[in-house]
C-alpha cells in the first residue's frame, strides 16, 4: 500500500471516528491494514497538516519545526516539519480535499484532532485575534522509528 492509499484510508477512519476517543481512533487506524509506520505517522501529522490548511489564511503563525521528546524530558530532538514526508503529503492531500464539495467537513473532521487547532480555538475564545497568535512548535512523543517511512531510524548510521 502506498502513502496516497494510506491517506485515503486514514481519511475514512478519521471521518468515521470523528466523535470517538483517541484510543478508538488509534485502534481503528491500526486495524485498517495500512503499514504500521504509515498509521503511526498519519495519526501524528495528518491532524496538524489539516489544521494548518484549515487556518492558512487566518494570520496564525505556525512554526516550521517539531520536536520529539521523551516523557518528563525538558527538551528533545528537533526536526524540520517540511522534511517529514507524511506531513508534506498530508498538506497536499488536505488542499485537494478542501476543493471538494464536502471539503470543509472533511478538513474539520481531521483538523479537530490537532492540538494546534485546539490551542487556536482556546485563544480565540479568550478574545485573541488569530493574526496575533504565534504557536510554539508541536511536541511529539519520542520514537526510535524513522521519521519518514522510506528512511532508516535517525539514530542508525549504517
C-alpha positions as CSV (number, residue, x, y, z in Angstrom):
1,X,0.0,0.0,0.0
2,X,1.5,3.4,-1.0
3,X,1.2,6.6,1.0
4,X,-1.7,8.0,-1.0
5,X,-3.7,4.9,-0.4
6,X,-2.9,5.1,3.3
7,X,-4.1,8.7,3.4
8,X,-7.3,7.8,1.7
9,X,-7.9,5.0,4.2
10,X,-6.9,7.3,7.1
11,X,-9.4,9.9,6.0
12,X,-12.2,7.4,6.0
13,X,-11.1,6.3,9.6
14,X,-10.9,9.9,10.8
15,X,-14.4,10.7,9.5
16,X,-15.9,7.5,10.8
17,X,-14.4,8.0,14.2
18,X,-14.8,11.8,14.4
19,X,-16.6,11.7,17.7
20,X,-14.7,8.8,19.2
21,X,-11.9,9.0,21.8
22,X,-8.3,8.9,20.7
23,X,-7.8,5.3,21.7
24,X,-10.7,4.1,19.5
25,X,-9.4,6.1,16.6
26,X,-5.9,4.7,17.1
27,X,-7.2,1.1,17.2
28,X,-9.3,1.7,14.1
29,X,-6.3,3.1,12.2
30,X,-4.1,0.1,13.1
31,X,-7.0,-2.3,12.1
32,X,-7.3,-0.6,8.7
33,X,-4.4,-2.7,7.4
34,X,-2.1,0.1,6.3
35,X,1.6,-0.2,7.1
36,X,2.1,0.4,10.8
37,X,4.6,3.2,10.3
38,X,2.1,5.0,8.0
39,X,-0.6,4.7,10.6
40,X,1.7,6.0,13.4
41,X,2.9,9.0,11.4
42,X,-0.6,9.8,9.9
43,X,-2.0,9.9,13.5
44,X,0.6,12.4,14.4
45,X,0.9,14.6,11.3
46,X,-2.4,14.4,9.4
47,X,-4.3,16.4,12.0
48,X,-1.6,19.0,12.2
49,X,-1.5,19.3,8.4
50,X,-5.3,19.6,8.1
51,X,-5.4,22.1,10.9
52,X,-2.8,24.3,9.2
53,X,-4.6,24.1,5.9
54,X,-7.8,25.0,7.5
55,X,-6.2,28.0,9.3
56,X,-3.8,29.0,6.4
57,X,-5.5,32.4,5.8
58,X,-6.2,33.3,9.4
59,X,-2.9,35.0,10.2
60,X,-1.9,32.5,12.8
61,X,1.9,32.0,12.8
62,X,2.9,28.3,12.7
63,X,6.4,27.0,13.4
64,X,8.5,25.2,10.8
65,X,9.8,22.6,13.2
66,X,8.6,20.0,15.6
67,X,10.3,18.2,18.5
68,X,10.4,14.6,19.7
69,X,10.6,14.4,23.4
70,X,10.8,11.6,26.0
71,X,8.2,11.7,28.7
72,X,9.3,14.0,31.5
73,X,12.2,15.5,29.5
74,X,12.6,19.3,29.2
75,X,14.0,19.1,25.7
76,X,14.3,16.6,22.8
77,X,15.3,16.4,19.2
78,X,14.1,19.0,16.7
79,X,13.1,18.3,13.1
80,X,12.0,20.4,10.2
81,X,8.3,19.7,9.7
82,X,8.7,20.3,5.9
83,X,11.1,17.4,5.8
84,X,8.5,15.0,7.1
85,X,7.0,13.1,4.2
86,X,3.7,12.3,5.9
87,X,3.2,15.9,6.9
88,X,4.1,17.2,3.4
89,X,1.8,14.7,1.7
90,X,-1.0,15.4,4.2
91,X,-0.8,19.1,3.4
92,X,-1.1,18.4,-0.3
93,X,-3.9,15.9,0.4
94,X,-5.8,18.4,2.6
95,X,-5.6,21.1,-0.1
96,X,-7.1,18.7,-2.6
97,X,-9.8,17.7,-0.2
98,X,-10.6,21.4,0.5
99,X,-11.5,21.9,-3.2
100,X,-14.2,19.2,-3.0
101,X,-17.8,19.9,-2.2
102,X,-17.6,18.3,1.3
103,X,-14.1,19.8,1.8
104,X,-14.8,21.8,5.0
105,X,-16.5,18.8,6.7
106,X,-13.5,16.6,5.8
107,X,-10.9,19.1,6.9
108,X,-12.7,19.8,10.2
109,X,-13.1,16.0,10.9
110,X,-9.4,15.6,10.8
111,X,-8.2,19.0,12.0
112,X,-10.3,18.8,15.2
113,X,-7.7,16.2,16.4
114,X,-4.9,18.8,16.0
115,X,-3.5,20.2,19.3
116,X,-2.6,23.3,17.4
117,X,-6.2,23.9,16.3
118,X,-7.3,23.4,19.9
119,X,-4.8,26.0,21.1
120,X,-6.0,28.4,18.4
121,X,-9.6,27.9,19.5
122,X,-8.8,28.4,23.1
123,X,-7.0,31.7,22.4
124,X,-9.8,32.9,20.1
125,X,-12.3,32.1,22.8
126,X,-10.3,34.3,25.2
127,X,-10.7,37.1,22.7
128,X,-7.3,37.0,21.0
129,X,-7.4,37.8,17.3
130,X,-6.0,34.9,15.1
131,X,-3.4,37.2,13.5
132,X,-1.9,37.8,17.0
133,X,-1.4,34.1,17.7
134,X,2.1,32.7,17.4
135,X,2.2,28.9,18.1
136,X,5.1,27.1,19.6
137,X,6.4,24.0,17.7
138,X,4.5,20.8,18.2
139,X,6.0,18.4,20.7
140,X,5.5,14.8,19.8
141,X,6.3,11.6,21.7
142,X,9.8,10.1,21.5
143,X,10.3,7.2,19.0
144,X,13.3,5.3,17.8
145,X,11.5,4.6,14.5
146,X,12.3,6.6,11.4
147,X,10.6,9.9,10.8
148,X,9.8,9.0,7.2
149,X,8.6,5.6,6.0
150,X,11.4,5.2,3.5
151,X,14.3,6.1,5.9
152,X,16.4,4.3,8.4
153,X,15.9,5.4,12.0
154,X,17.6,8.8,12.6
155,X,20.0,7.2,15.2
156,X,21.1,4.4,12.8
157,X,24.3,5.5,11.0
158,X,25.0,2.3,9.0
